[in-house]
Amino acid sequence: MRKSIGKLCMAGAIASAVALAASSGAVAATAITFQLNWVAGGANAGFAAALAEGYYKDADLDVKVVEGNGSGNTAQMVASNQSQIAYADAVTISQMIAKGAPMKVLSTVYQSNPNAVLALKKTGIKAIKDLAGRKVGVPSGSSQTTMLPLFLTANGLKESDLNLINMPPTSMVPSLLQGQVDAILGSIDAYQIQLEAQGASLDIFRFADHGVPTVSTSIFANNSYIKDNPEVVRKFIAASLKGWSFALDNPEKTVKDLKSTFPSMNEKLATAELAAITPLFCSGGAKYIGKAEDALWAKSQDLLSQVKLLPTGQDPKTYYTNDYLPKASEMRACKP
């Protein structure tokens, strides 16, 4: 008898709690696991800001941000539906979409890629043409290496004009500092920071400034997830872009947000990374942070198809959609 009474009391309590939640309009936050392309740092600081500053919570989202180990791996996870929404290089994503992967780019954060050729000033490389006959270290298997022919063609050079030396990524910085190579192929948000931290004075030739402006790191999702959760996707994009806007205005606080989210993160390195990527948000003719213009996508398709990174004649809109971005009036405009 007592057990029956206990069950009745428990059932009554649960029913009362449900009724109270319903009457108060309380709704459980939607859980999202957001997969990054790389380890936590300045390159993904805006998402940590959106989390720590409460922008996701305000949108009724319970977001868990997970570190990654490369755009290729992250894109593969979304393509196979192991992860639903994530952050990776748009070229990598587009290549997989062109091969049939069911996903779409939703918001482009880096409006141009961070790739660059880096040379010590003392080597006397003052223009890209000066690379002819020089030893250039290239990181094996990197996206930069894949795009190098495009960069050289845009600047009147061929691969045979350079002495290209493939090496492990970890060897790039010491090889340049020790004079084993005259220049290295890297990026402004990684090798440049490492070199300058060791006192190097550099000449820097960014791909985006020298004929290779292509869309870069973006938020994307599996098509089935987008179809089943359109409003969740819209809220996530809006809150994430708000986080990036906060990061641009409050870099010091954002690095603290990163540290609170990922305690093992290197604050000094993240600060330098965030400063380095700031010019990428409004490059490539962007009018709003988080939105790559149709013309940039078309240019990217044209350039990348020239070196067979994307198929010739593909409609760029195969790769992306702007349907889940906030209204223009709600987005942060790029300054002219």
LINSUL-V396768 format. One record per run of one state. SS is the DSSP state (2 for helix, 1 for strand, 0 for the rest). FROM is the first residue (numbers start at 0). LEN is the number of residues. If there is no record, write none. Layout:
((SS FROM LEN) (SS FROM LEN))
This chain:
((0 0 1) (2 1 23) (0 24 5) (1 29 6) (0 35 6) (2 41 11) (0 52 2) (2 54 4) (0 58 2) (1 60 6) (0 66 4) (2 70 9) (0 79 5) (1 84 5) (2 89 9) (0 98 4) (1 102 6) (0 108 6) (1 114 6) (2 120 3) (0 123 4) (2 127 4) (0 131 3) (1 134 5) (0 139 3) (2 142 12) (0 154 4) (2 158 3) (0 161 1) (1 162 5) (0 167 1) (2 168 9) (0 177 5) (1 182 5) (0 187 3) (2 190 7) (0 197 4) (1 201 5) (2 206 3) (0 209 7) (1 216 6) (2 222 6) (0 228 1) (2 229 20) (0 249 1) (2 250 11) (0 261 5) (2 266 14) (0 280 7) (1 287 1) (0 288 1) (1 289 2) (0 291 2) (2 293 13) (0 306 9) (2 315 3) (0 318 1) (1 319 1) (0 320 7) (2 327 3) (0 330 2) (1 332 1) (0 333 3))
